[in-house]
Amino acid sequence: MTDKPIIQVQGLEKSFPTPNEKSSTQVFGDIWFDVHEGEFVCLIGHSGCGKTTMLNILAGLDKPTNGVVLVDRKDVRGPSLDRAVIFQGHALMPWMTAMANIDFAVSSRWPEKSREERRAHCQEFIDLVHLTGAETKKPSQLSGGMRQRVGIARALAIEPRIMLMDEPFSALDALTRGSLQDELVSIVHARKQTSFMITHDIDEAILLADRIVLMTNGPEARVCEIVENTLPKPRSRTNLHMHPNYYPMRNHLIEFLVNRSKNFKEEIASASYDPKKPPVARPMAADTTAALAAPQTIAM
Amino acid sequence: MTTTQPPWAKALALSIIILGVFLLSWHLFVLSKQGPAVKMDPELAELLGPTAKGKSAIPSPADVGKEIWGHITNPFYDAGPNDKGIGIQLAYSIARVLTGFFLAALIAVPLGFLIGMSNVAQRALDPFIQLLKPVSPLAWMPLALYTIKDSETSSIFVIFICSIWPMLINTTFGVANVRREWLNVARTLEVSSWRTAFRVILPAAAPTILTGMRISIGIAWLVIVAAEMLVGGTGIGYFVWNEWNNLSITGVISAIFFIGVVGMLLDLALARAGRLVAYVE
């Protein structure tokens, strides 16, 4: 992870007009955070805080009411091949085979490539997500997990600068989700892929993220705090919970989701809260002295 | 007794039984209508038709079967304007239906595509479509005859006007309801509008469009018979009317049979085409 931010979210706000169209409801506002090169950032929040809207704005599919998203210091004006999206549903074209779905993306990225070159390129990513043998299958012939693998391969195959993921595993059963998370960890780690993921799964966030952005409940959701993952990399599901920092991390996040996400307004009233620099927390085991070392840390 | 018969075998057996019962009751009904022959000059009796000879006016299944077989074995004879083989008449009708149908498709599909892409166009054109859709195609006939002044072209126009609506409405609906996700995928991949139209929207809407086409061809085949009865000259509709004028109920019944068979084949062809573009979500 370097200090060079790829994504800069600055004062982002999204409001929707109320049914009588006289006023508007702010879903979230005054959102500031960065995603750095090679970093994996997760955004956690309850449903209704505008997580998907936020991701769509980052992807360029939706426009903010206020504020900007900068990618490489340039204003996001629309979707780009630099930002691949893995959608909540797999969003595969059901009339195309797994290979054709990936090729649709690859040929959009490199229209000049020959059929053979594209084929070899697609095959590389099919193999990467362990779908070798399923190339000619249609999405309806694949299991839920395999479909999302095709979705991941499609996103990775265009070699994007940033991968944006909208709860990619939420529709899968726990076992499938686990194995896909493991694979995503190793792929992202090996490729140093800058990623931004939306989730409501705490364990998923702890496993995958370098930093976790906590969003309070909507309407008028804010970034409550940014949690740095204190668990060392590489992380794996099998031994994650053995680390002394695991439970402090987990409890911190649960405490947030259960209590603080809804009482945040009182919390900022009593503390010095600067939306441009949301407090940073580094939950650690009690015997680790650096627990509250960061200057902007809020005491738990 | 075997209990492992496939379901289609049972269905086929039942179909044959139903057909048998139908033909038998038809035959018995015709038999019951037969009375003694009236004594008269045989030439006059010939002119007055079968009833004068003591036979029922309704032909028996065997008569109709014989007639149908006659048409099947000799479908393409041409013995003057009022006596052409049923194959020729059907070919005329099919040609008209297909011409009108494909002209309609040529306009309805691209137009429906454009309307489906735009919310404003959808709302703006909806009243016109809703108003014109329920009009019986035959109501257009006088207008067509007056403006086009050619019966052949007029009947093609009537087919065109009746097949355009289901295709237009279904194309619009199919295009407007393409899953947002798929369009978003295309957008994030910076796919051009043309490529999105052909690689995403068209395949996504194809099953709905094909359903519209299937409805259209069904309506077109219904309408052509009536249209040809009006304009006359050639075609299966004219054939039916001509047989009626000849008081040949046998001819009318066999024509009904052939109309049914061709309609079924047209529907089957479109159903096949629909299966080619179908997808499972």
Interface residues (C-beta under 8 A of the other chain):
Chain A: A59 G60 L61 G78 P79 S80 L81 R83 A84 V85 F87 G89 A91 M93 P94 W95 F104 A105 S108 R109 K138 S140 I158
Chain B: R179 E181 W182 N184 V185 R187 T188 L189 E190 V191 R195 R199 V200 P203 A204 A206 V277 Y279 V280 E281
